[in-house]
Amino acid sequence: MVYSNPMENEAFELAATLLRKADYITALTGAGISTPSGIPDFRSPTSGIWEKYDPAEVASLHGFRRDPRKFYDWIRPLIRTLVEAQPNAAHTALARMEATGKLKSVSTQNIDMLHTAAGSQTVYELHGHLREMTCIHCFAVYPAQPFIENFLAAEDDEMNYSDQQDESADPLANLPRCPNCNHVLKPNVILYGEQLPINKLVAARNEASECDLMIVAGSSLEVFPAAELPMIARRKNAGLIIVDLRPTAMDWLASVVLRGNVVDILPRLAD
């Protein structure tokens, strides 16, 4: 049974009843849980990142290998936003649910690390994160923070390479470099053409199989394999609550749909 208005008592009470009865809850979150923190999503008509860029060109592993400068030119403003972002009420609501012992884990498609910052303990970051960087040449792994800070500071100090008068200037200057072999480092985010971290994906699938209730917050449920998690939960007869401003690809599968802002609805559910 699907309800579309979270302000309707019947809809919200159904969601609350599912929460009260559940013993093992897991959550899946997408970009929509972080947009209230100022982080743009990838697909919306007004703020979607792909409105201005071709993902195959700037955010694929092949594209990164061919032209890492183009990748860093694209991701630089996003990194600035992520560095400054703070968890919002939706993130903290899930952390509160976990603290009660009923919510066992959060699987997220986001790379912003805001669930951890909000206090969530068990988080499966299916699309990677910005805590580390990896050299795709020698595969050394480093903490990302000092490289990101240096990269942003250097870009503040110098003109964009395309505007430089010196045609002999290194187009890869100021990019994060591996201290071991001097090749360009890649943030540990999953680009097109890369496999998801198998250990995180397996853990998330196990959580979907074990839970008796799944909450999906801020995900369009269009990107696989993350979008398969609600299907796994429902095959195991778990309840499914979907919270989103817009329709998702799997509203038809939900026990209840609460159509609204996650920062309004998730705190109410936590209460």
N, C-alpha and C positions, 0 to 999 in steps of 0.2 A: 504494500500500500504506500502510495507516494503523496506527500503533501508539499505544497510549494511555498507556503507563506509561514515563516518562523514566528510571526506574531499571532497566528491562530493558536489558541490554547490546545486544540486537539493535536495539531502537528507537534508542538513543542512537548506536550505531555507524553506523546508516544516515544519521542526521542529520550526523554527523561526516564521513562519506564524501562526502555532498553538498557540505559546506562545503569540503573539501579539493579537490574536483574543480572547483568553481566558479571562474570568472574574474571574474564581474561580479555581485556580490550587492547587493541593495537590501532595505531593511526598511520595514515598515509597523507603527506602534505605535498603541495606543489607551489608554484610561484605566487598564487593568490594569497597565501598566508603571509608573505613577506612584502607585498606591494604596500600595505599600510606603514611599513617601515621605510618606505621611499625607494624600494628596489623595483625597477621596472620588470614586467614579465616579458615573455618572448613573443606573444602572439596577439595581444589585444590591439584593436584598430588604432588607438590613440597613443599608446606607450610601448607597444611591442617592439622588442629589439630587432626582430627580423623585418620590420617595416623598412629599415634603412640599409640592411646588409643581407648579402647572400650567404646563408650559413655554410654552404658547400665550399665557399671561397675563403671565408675568414675563420670558421670554427670547425674545420675538419682536420684530422690528423695529417692528411695529405697536404692540405693548405698550409698547415703550420710548418711542415717540413720544407715546403716550397718557398714560403715567404713568411717567416715568423714576425717580421716587422708589421705586416698587415694585420696579423692576429693581435699583436700588442697595441696597435693603433685603435683597433676595434674595442679591445677589452679594457683599455686604460680608464675611460670614464666609469665603466662598470666597477672596476677595482676600487676606484676612489669612493664610489657610493657604498660598496660593501664594507670598506674599511671604517666608514663613518656610521653605518647603520646600527641601530639598537633593536633588541627584541621588542615586540609589541604585545598587546594584551592577549592575542591569540596564542603566541608562543608560550607565554607564562601560564596560560590556562592549561595547556597540555602538560607542562611541568608540574602544575598543581595536581592534575589527575594522576600523574605517575607517582607523586608523593603519597597518595592515598593507597597505593598498591594495586589499584584496579587496572590502570593503563600500564602495560608491560613494556611497550616500545613505541618509537616513532620511526617510520621509514620516510625519507624525504627525497624529493627530486631536486631540491635546492642545494646550491653550493655555498650559501652565505654563512653557515655555521651558527645561525641565530637560535636554533633549538638548544644547542649546547650552552650558548651564552645565557639563555633563559633559565637554565637549570635542569633540563632534561638529561637523564643519565644514559639511557640506552637509545642511541640514535644510529640508524643505518643510512648513511649518505650515499644513495644509489648512483648519483651523478658526480661524485667526487667532492672536493673541498679545496680551500685555499690555504690550508695549514702548511702544505709542503709543495715543493717543486722537484721535478725529476729531470735529469739529463737524458734525452732520448738517444744520446750517443753512447755514453758509458753507463747509464742507468743509475748513477748515484742519486740519492735522495737527500734533500736539505730542507730545514725549516724555511718557510716562505717569507716570513715577516721582514727580515733584513733586506732580502732581494727586492721585495715589493717597495719598501721604503726608499731604497736607493734608486729604483726605477722611476718612481713618481717624482722624487726630488730632482733627478737629472732631467726629466722631461719638462719640469717647471723652469729649469735654468737655461734650456737651449731651444732654439727654433725647431719646428718639425723638420725632419730630414728632407722632405720634398720641397721645402722652401729655401734650402741652403743654396748659396751661390757656388760653393765648392763642390763640383761634380765628382771629385775624387773622395769625398767624405764617405766613411763607412756607413752604409744604410742600416747596419745592425748595431751601430754604436748605442750605448746606454741600455741595451736589453740585458735582462738577467743572464749571467754567464756561469757555467759550471766551473768552480775553482779547480777541479781535477783536470778537465780537458779543454776548457774554454768554449765549449759549444753552448748554444742558447738553451736555457732551461724552460721547461713547460710546466705551468701550474698543474697540480694533480686534480684537474677537472676533466670530465669525460667529454672528449670531442667526438664529432661524427666520424665514424670509422673505427672507433675504439670499443672494446668490450667493457661492459660494466664490471666493477669489482666483484668477482664471483662469490667471495665470502660474504659480502654485504647482501648480495642478491639472494643467496641461499638462505641466509638468516631471515631476510624479509619474507621470503616464501614460507619458511617454517612458521613464522609468527602468524601469517595469514591462515595457515592450516590449523594452528592451535587455538586461535582466538574464537570467542563466541560473539564478539562484536567488533566491527571495524568502523572507525571514523575517517572519512576522507574530507580533507579541508583544503580548498584552494587549488585543486588539481582539475584540469580539463579531462583527465583520464583518456587522453588521445595518444600518449607516448608509451610504447611498450619497450621493455617488459614490465615497467612499473605498473602500467594500467591493468596488468593481469592479476594483481594482488586482490582487488575486490572480488574478482571472479573466483579465485581460489577460496576466499573466505565464504562466499555464498554457496559454493559447491559443498562446503563442510557445514552448511546450515547456520552459519553465523549471521547475525543481524548486520545491517549496513546503513550508516547515517552519512549522508553527503551534505556538506555545507559549502555553498558557493554562491557568488553573485549571479553567475550565468549558468545556463544548462550545461551539463556534462554529457559525455558520450555514454555514460552508464546510469543515468537517472532511472531508467526503466528497471534496473536491477536492485535499486535501493529499497530498504524498509521504510525509510523516511528521507525526504529531501527538504532541507531548510534553506530557502533561497534568501540570502542576505550576506552581510559583511561578516567575515570570520571574527573580527575584533569585537563584534557585538554578540555573536551567537556562542562562540566557544567559552567565553567567561561565564555566560549563563548556564551552559551545560556543566561546566566545572562546579559551579555553585550547587 
